């Protein structure tokens, strides 16, 4: 009886080796890289060995090209080469793996990760009721081990879905240059997958992107090895099985040795002409052959006085257009859209008819009553559709209580439009921009985003123009007050002093004081007319000056002296503001660069390499990272603004 148990133990211990011995040894040329072939035929070839029992001996390698021996042959094992290798660990975390099987699987996977090369990239996929990508491709062993140790078994077995998810991981941009390997560990039959076995085999048998799959079966009461064996055979890998969870580490080591059976060969080919070249690699009794096109390389030979030079023929290539239509049609569409946008912009700003003095006077009276019946109509009034749209837009902003704010912003920016006309123009330009973007990107979502961006851009431009006019007005204010003070000392009245400013000061001061003069002549008190300037320009500095005038009018005093003092105070304040802006210029530029750089880079990557950045939106963790990053960026931008904006 003791002998029987001893023999049984030896047989069970040899099961993995027997499983490995079921397949024959072989070798394949998996990659030929002639990128430096023009430099005396320099070529790099990657050779993969399968089911090789003995240790690789580089001395047994020989290479020929079109039957001719190569020169300067250098053989590098995978461990010392830079050949990138990708491995997906697919781990069964169903309820049947609870206890010792799960703990042994964690130990085996962690040991596998710790023994990898620094240049190996590993991803982790688990399957139970559903499939989850626990870790994308990374070469950080500590992070991978931490995620492996956090695995908890529960649920059914979605084996097929897990294998398909692992195959699809290699379609990601960062994984397309990796050698494709998948290690699948399971202890039972598929019970929860949406995909069928045929779907799995179809995903594996892709001649353009071959993937090698290794199957590890942990035998249990629910053990059904057929599915794992079929996957391993279809992926040209190994199928290993054991009943002892403690032997999983040994099986993973066997697979790791098999993956590392890769040699990188570098040599100089004697074939110097462009065209297909047959590469034959021999290792003992094994050989592999492939034919690849090479560009050739230049040679120079001398026979007497004549010299012959042969150059490689240029290979033709085709550039595939990603435009939704032909370039001529897209140019026409772009020209039409640009023409419409420019025409609408010109109509908005310059579409009013020529105004005589009476029309100008009536336009200035718009704030106090109805328009004159004889005033020439703007382009919005001449075109029924635009008139209707602008009226509806004005009614909507009035209903929401925003009309006074919009009118104030337009007056501050010196834009000669009503609220409805401005909204109609902004909406029209934004629609044109959104349509053009949707046509070029062939994506209506991009068009919607472009439309929203254009609306925000119009609002930003309106605020920028208003702030620019306000800044110009406040920069001219000390000279304006000095001019009023000088006029008062010369014996002018306050109204005459204001009229002198309207005729002699530059814009926007002359424009605002001219409107105040018009209001005063219509019977409005001078102080109230000056307060109207404060309302339109939103200038706190001028509000102080008007307050000084109002106090003087009520209690008396030397108004010229008061205005001169206010002017000197503002002049010193403006000088201090200029010094602060100069001292904080570097900080403001740094804040602008730091705030804009992440968004600009995201936009650049979205337009130049969209699959790379769309990985962030492919799973929940990426979306959470994007949201957290945007929130932190906005908080950082607000913080930087608070640091560099110093109030005086």
Order of alpha helices (4+ residues) and beta strands (2+ residues): alpha-beta-beta-beta-beta-beta-beta-alpha-beta-beta-alpha-alpha-beta-alpha-beta-alpha-beta-alpha-beta-beta-beta-beta-beta-alpha-alpha-alpha-alpha-alpha-alpha-alpha-alpha-alpha-alpha-alpha-alpha-alpha-alpha-alpha
